[in-house]
Amino acid sequence: MTVSELIKELQALPPDMKVQVLDSDKGDPEDIVQVSRGSWGGPIDDDEDLDLDSMMNGEFIQDDENGQIAVLVIW
């Protein structure tokens, strides 16, 4: 999903609605505490599908100016 696609989806929601992420293990809601940019283990090819399993084994490098992916940090 691109940022513009996400914005379009979010614009359809009420502006005062709280956004949360569900914990993948327990299903509990988690608050988003930061929105950032970065890369996961190096540059991402625009045509390449993200493989979440391989991303979990990589290293995230925060780069708020030049990062190629958006990251929602949950607490």
Backbone as ProteinMPNN parsed JSONL, in Angstrom:
{"seq_chain_A": "MTVSELIKELQALPPDMKVQVLDSDKGDPEDIVQVSRGSWGGPIDDDEDLDLDSMMNGEFIQDDENGQIAVLVIW", "coords_chain_A": {"N_chain_A": [[0.857, -1.178, 0.0], [0.522, 2.211, -0.788], [1.428, 5.524, 0.441], [-0.4, 7.447, -0.518], [-2.609, 5.814, -1.116], [-3.21, 4.895, 1.453], [-3.872, 7.333, 2.709], [-6.178, 7.998, 1.261], [-7.904, 5.922, 2.076], [-8.019, 6.486, 4.831], [-9.221, 9.002, 4.815], [-11.863, 8.462, 4.403], [-12.827, 7.855, 6.848], [-14.23, 8.964, 10.052], [-12.901, 12.068, 11.274], [-12.187, 12.2, 13.98], [-11.758, 9.65, 14.827], [-10.018, 7.116, 16.563], [-6.906, 5.608, 15.73], [-5.522, 2.407, 15.711], [-3.195, -0.316, 16.027], [-3.383, -3.818, 15.723], [-2.024, -6.207, 17.899], [-0.111, -8.805, 16.662], [0.287, -11.261, 17.899], [-1.322, -11.49, 20.276], [-3.624, -10.149, 19.599], [-4.369, -7.837, 20.804], [-5.159, -4.327, 21.044], [-2.847, -1.812, 20.032], [-1.349, 1.318, 20.638], [-0.355, 3.767, 18.233], [2.655, 5.387, 18.323], [4.471, 6.847, 16.934], [5.267, 8.062, 13.692], [7.338, 7.274, 11.083], [10.159, 7.183, 8.779], [12.167, 4.979, 6.787], [14.494, 2.344, 5.908], [14.502, -1.145, 5.214], [16.891, -3.256, 5.741], [18.194, -2.323, 3.482], [17.86, -0.759, 0.168], [14.569, -0.75, -1.289], [13.096, -2.315, -3.981], [10.809, -0.838, -6.178], [9.085, -2.485, -7.61], [9.097, -4.809, -6.263], [7.524, -7.159, -4.15], [6.867, -6.885, -0.684], [8.285, -9.081, 1.592], [7.287, -10.225, 4.489], [8.329, -12.135, 6.276], [11.085, -12.298, 5.614], [11.752, -9.674, 6.144], [11.563, -9.532, 8.914], [13.882, -10.692, 9.726], [15.789, -8.895, 9.056], [17.424, -5.667, 9.372], [16.163, -2.621, 10.564], [16.643, 0.603, 9.373], [16.448, 3.766, 10.398], [15.532, 6.651, 8.63], [14.493, 9.591, 8.306], [14.432, 11.488, 6.282], [15.145, 10.344, 3.796], [14.151, 7.776, 3.708], [12.635, 4.82, 2.323], [10.351, 3.494, 3.002], [7.353, 3.831, 4.895], [6.84, 3.864, 8.384], [4.913, 2.785, 11.073], [5.194, 3.23, 14.384], [4.546, 1.247, 17.114], [3.49, 0.998, 20.524]], "CA_chain_A": [[0.0, 0.0, 0.0], [1.284, 3.457, -0.828], [0.943, 6.57, 1.347], [-1.599, 8.052, -1.096], [-3.7, 4.854, -0.927], [-3.55, 4.925, 2.873], [-4.568, 8.601, 2.969], [-7.521, 7.878, 0.686], [-8.687, 5.053, 2.972], [-8.225, 7.181, 6.099], [-10.118, 10.142, 4.613], [-13.244, 7.973, 4.439], [-13.181, 7.647, 8.253], [-14.447, 10.2, 10.812], [-11.602, 12.633, 11.643], [-11.865, 12.041, 15.396], [-11.653, 8.227, 15.126], [-8.685, 6.706, 16.997], [-6.286, 4.572, 14.91], [-4.678, 1.499, 16.482], [-2.697, -1.51, 15.368], [-3.62, -4.998, 16.548], [-0.876, -7.06, 18.178], [-0.271, -10.026, 15.866], [0.303, -12.45, 18.759], [-2.444, -11.543, 21.216], [-4.793, -9.486, 19.056], [-4.664, -6.658, 21.614], [-4.877, -3.059, 20.362], [-1.628, -1.107, 20.409], [-1.345, 2.693, 20.164], [0.734, 4.233, 17.377], [3.306, 6.48, 19.049], [5.366, 7.585, 16.055], [5.278, 7.739, 12.266], [8.705, 7.54, 10.673], [10.581, 6.646, 7.491], [13.437, 4.293, 6.823], [14.705, 1.225, 4.993], [14.629, -2.427, 5.887], [17.975, -4.048, 5.194], [18.685, -1.753, 2.234], [16.84, -0.197, -0.718], [13.469, -1.618, -1.701], [12.711, -2.154, -5.38], [9.395, -0.463, -6.269], [8.296, -3.582, -8.181], [9.259, -5.987, -5.403], [6.57, -7.322, -3.056], [7.532, -7.016, 0.605], [8.18, -10.375, 2.23], [7.355, -9.913, 5.913], [9.21, -13.079, 6.966], [12.481, -11.909, 5.43], [11.946, -8.381, 6.793], [11.723, -9.74, 10.35], [15.266, -11.103, 9.962], [16.677, -7.812, 8.661], [17.631, -4.558, 10.3], [15.523, -1.388, 10.136], [17.507, 1.775, 9.485], [15.592, 4.957, 10.353], [16.024, 7.761, 7.818], [13.27, 10.377, 8.14], [14.48, 12.314, 5.072], [15.324, 9.588, 2.561], [13.647, 6.41, 3.831], [11.782, 4.387, 1.237], [9.109, 2.94, 3.523], [6.78, 4.5, 6.069], [6.759, 2.95, 9.521], [4.102, 3.183, 12.221], [5.809, 2.635, 15.57], [3.532, 0.995, 18.14], [4.027, 0.836, 21.875]], "C_chain_A": [[0.895, 1.231, 0.0], [0.684, 4.454, 0.161], [-0.34, 7.186, 0.793], [-2.809, 7.125, -0.974], [-4.159, 4.84, 0.529], [-4.327, 6.19, 3.218], [-5.998, 8.539, 2.449], [-8.429, 7.036, 1.582], [-9.004, 5.765, 4.29], [-9.193, 8.345, 5.969], [-11.583, 9.728, 4.643], [-13.74, 7.775, 5.881], [-13.46, 8.984, 8.944], [-13.112, 10.751, 11.319], [-11.223, 12.458, 13.109], [-11.736, 10.569, 15.802], [-10.21, 7.882, 15.485], [-8.186, 5.57, 16.099], [-5.377, 3.739, 15.797], [-4.234, 0.349, 15.595], [-2.981, -2.682, 16.295], [-2.338, -5.803, 16.678], [-1.084, -8.389, 17.451], [-0.302, -11.299, 16.721], [-0.958, -12.573, 19.6], [-3.723, -10.931, 20.673], [-5.201, -8.248, 19.838], [-4.38, -5.387, 20.822], [-3.629, -2.397, 20.931], [-1.7, 0.309, 19.845], [-0.143, 2.962, 19.262], [1.354, 5.435, 18.078], [4.213, 7.322, 18.153], [5.141, 7.137, 14.618], [6.642, 8.17, 11.749], [8.936, 7.006, 9.265], [11.907, 5.936, 7.67], [13.525, 3.23, 5.752], [14.854, -0.038, 5.814], [15.687, -3.251, 5.188], [18.494, -3.548, 3.862], [17.547, -1.258, 1.372], [15.791, -1.227, -1.107], [13.125, -1.298, -3.142], [11.215, -1.876, -5.436], [8.522, -1.603, -6.781], [8.301, -4.823, -7.302], [8.19, -6.009, -4.321], [7.35, -7.504, -1.765], [7.258, -8.4, 1.187], [8.378, -10.163, 3.727], [8.268, -10.857, 6.677], [10.67, -12.681, 6.824], [12.764, -10.557, 6.081], [12.192, -8.557, 8.282], [13.152, -10.141, 10.692], [16.265, -10.003, 9.616], [16.802, -6.761, 9.74], [16.955, -3.318, 9.741], [16.464, -0.227, 10.389], [16.628, 3.007, 9.317], [16.279, 6.053, 9.558], [14.819, 8.615, 7.456], [13.279, 11.259, 6.894], [14.467, 11.488, 3.792], [14.773, 8.169, 2.609], [12.641, 6.085, 2.751], [10.483, 3.75, 1.707], [8.656, 3.754, 4.728], [6.608, 3.464, 7.163], [5.872, 3.558, 10.593], [4.678, 2.473, 13.422], [4.728, 2.473, 16.631], [4.212, 0.755, 19.484], [3.249, -0.183, 22.636]], "O_chain_A": [[1.903, 1.28, 0.706], [-0.425, 4.259, 0.658], [-1.278, 7.426, 1.553], [-3.923, 7.599, -0.751], [-5.357, 4.781, 0.805], [-5.325, 6.132, 3.936], [-6.926, 8.982, 3.126], [-9.582, 7.394, 1.819], [-10.117, 5.661, 4.805], [-9.918, 8.649, 6.917], [-12.455, 10.563, 4.884], [-14.93, 7.556, 6.105], [-12.987, 10.025, 8.487], [-12.265, 9.973, 11.758], [-10.045, 12.56, 13.449], [-11.618, 10.267, 16.989], [-9.282, 8.303, 14.796], [-8.953, 4.674, 15.747], [-4.562, 4.279, 16.545], [-4.826, 0.083, 14.548], [-2.84, -2.562, 17.512], [-1.648, -6.053, 15.689], [-2.126, -9.025, 17.611], [-0.864, -12.309, 16.298], [-1.589, -13.629, 19.635], [-4.8, -11.163, 21.223], [-6.255, -7.668, 19.577], [-3.456, -5.365, 20.01], [-3.386, -2.416, 22.138], [-2.074, 0.486, 18.685], [0.95, 2.447, 19.499], [0.654, 6.398, 18.394], [4.672, 8.389, 18.562], [4.857, 5.966, 14.362], [7.054, 9.311, 11.958], [8.032, 6.451, 8.639], [12.675, 6.244, 8.581], [12.735, 3.211, 4.807], [15.281, 0.0, 6.968], [15.419, -3.875, 4.161], [19.182, -4.293, 3.165], [16.388, -1.322, 1.782], [16.082, -2.416, -1.237], [12.891, -0.14, -3.487], [10.429, -2.591, -4.815], [7.346, -1.685, -6.429], [7.582, -5.783, -7.577], [7.966, -5.004, -3.647], [8.372, -8.19, -1.742], [6.106, -8.828, 1.258], [9.5, -9.947, 4.184], [8.922, -10.436, 7.631], [11.42, -12.719, 7.8], [13.886, -10.309, 6.523], [12.965, -7.795, 8.863], [13.592, -9.953, 11.827], [17.462, -10.159, 9.858], [16.346, -6.942, 10.869], [17.146, -2.987, 8.571], [17.015, -0.085, 11.481], [16.121, 3.268, 8.226], [17.453, 6.353, 9.775], [14.19, 8.397, 6.421], [12.22, 11.736, 6.485], [13.846, 11.886, 2.806], [14.916, 7.427, 1.638], [11.885, 6.95, 2.309], [9.598, 3.489, 0.892], [9.47, 4.292, 5.478], [6.266, 2.314, 6.889], [6.057, 4.712, 10.979], [4.657, 1.243, 13.485], [4.069, 3.444, 17.006], [5.375, 0.357, 19.545], [3.556, -0.454, 23.797]]}, "name": "protein", "num_of_chains": 1, "seq": "MTVSELIKELQALPPDMKVQVLDSDKGDPEDIVQVSRGSWGGPIDDDEDLDLDSMMNGEFIQDDENGQIAVLVIW"}
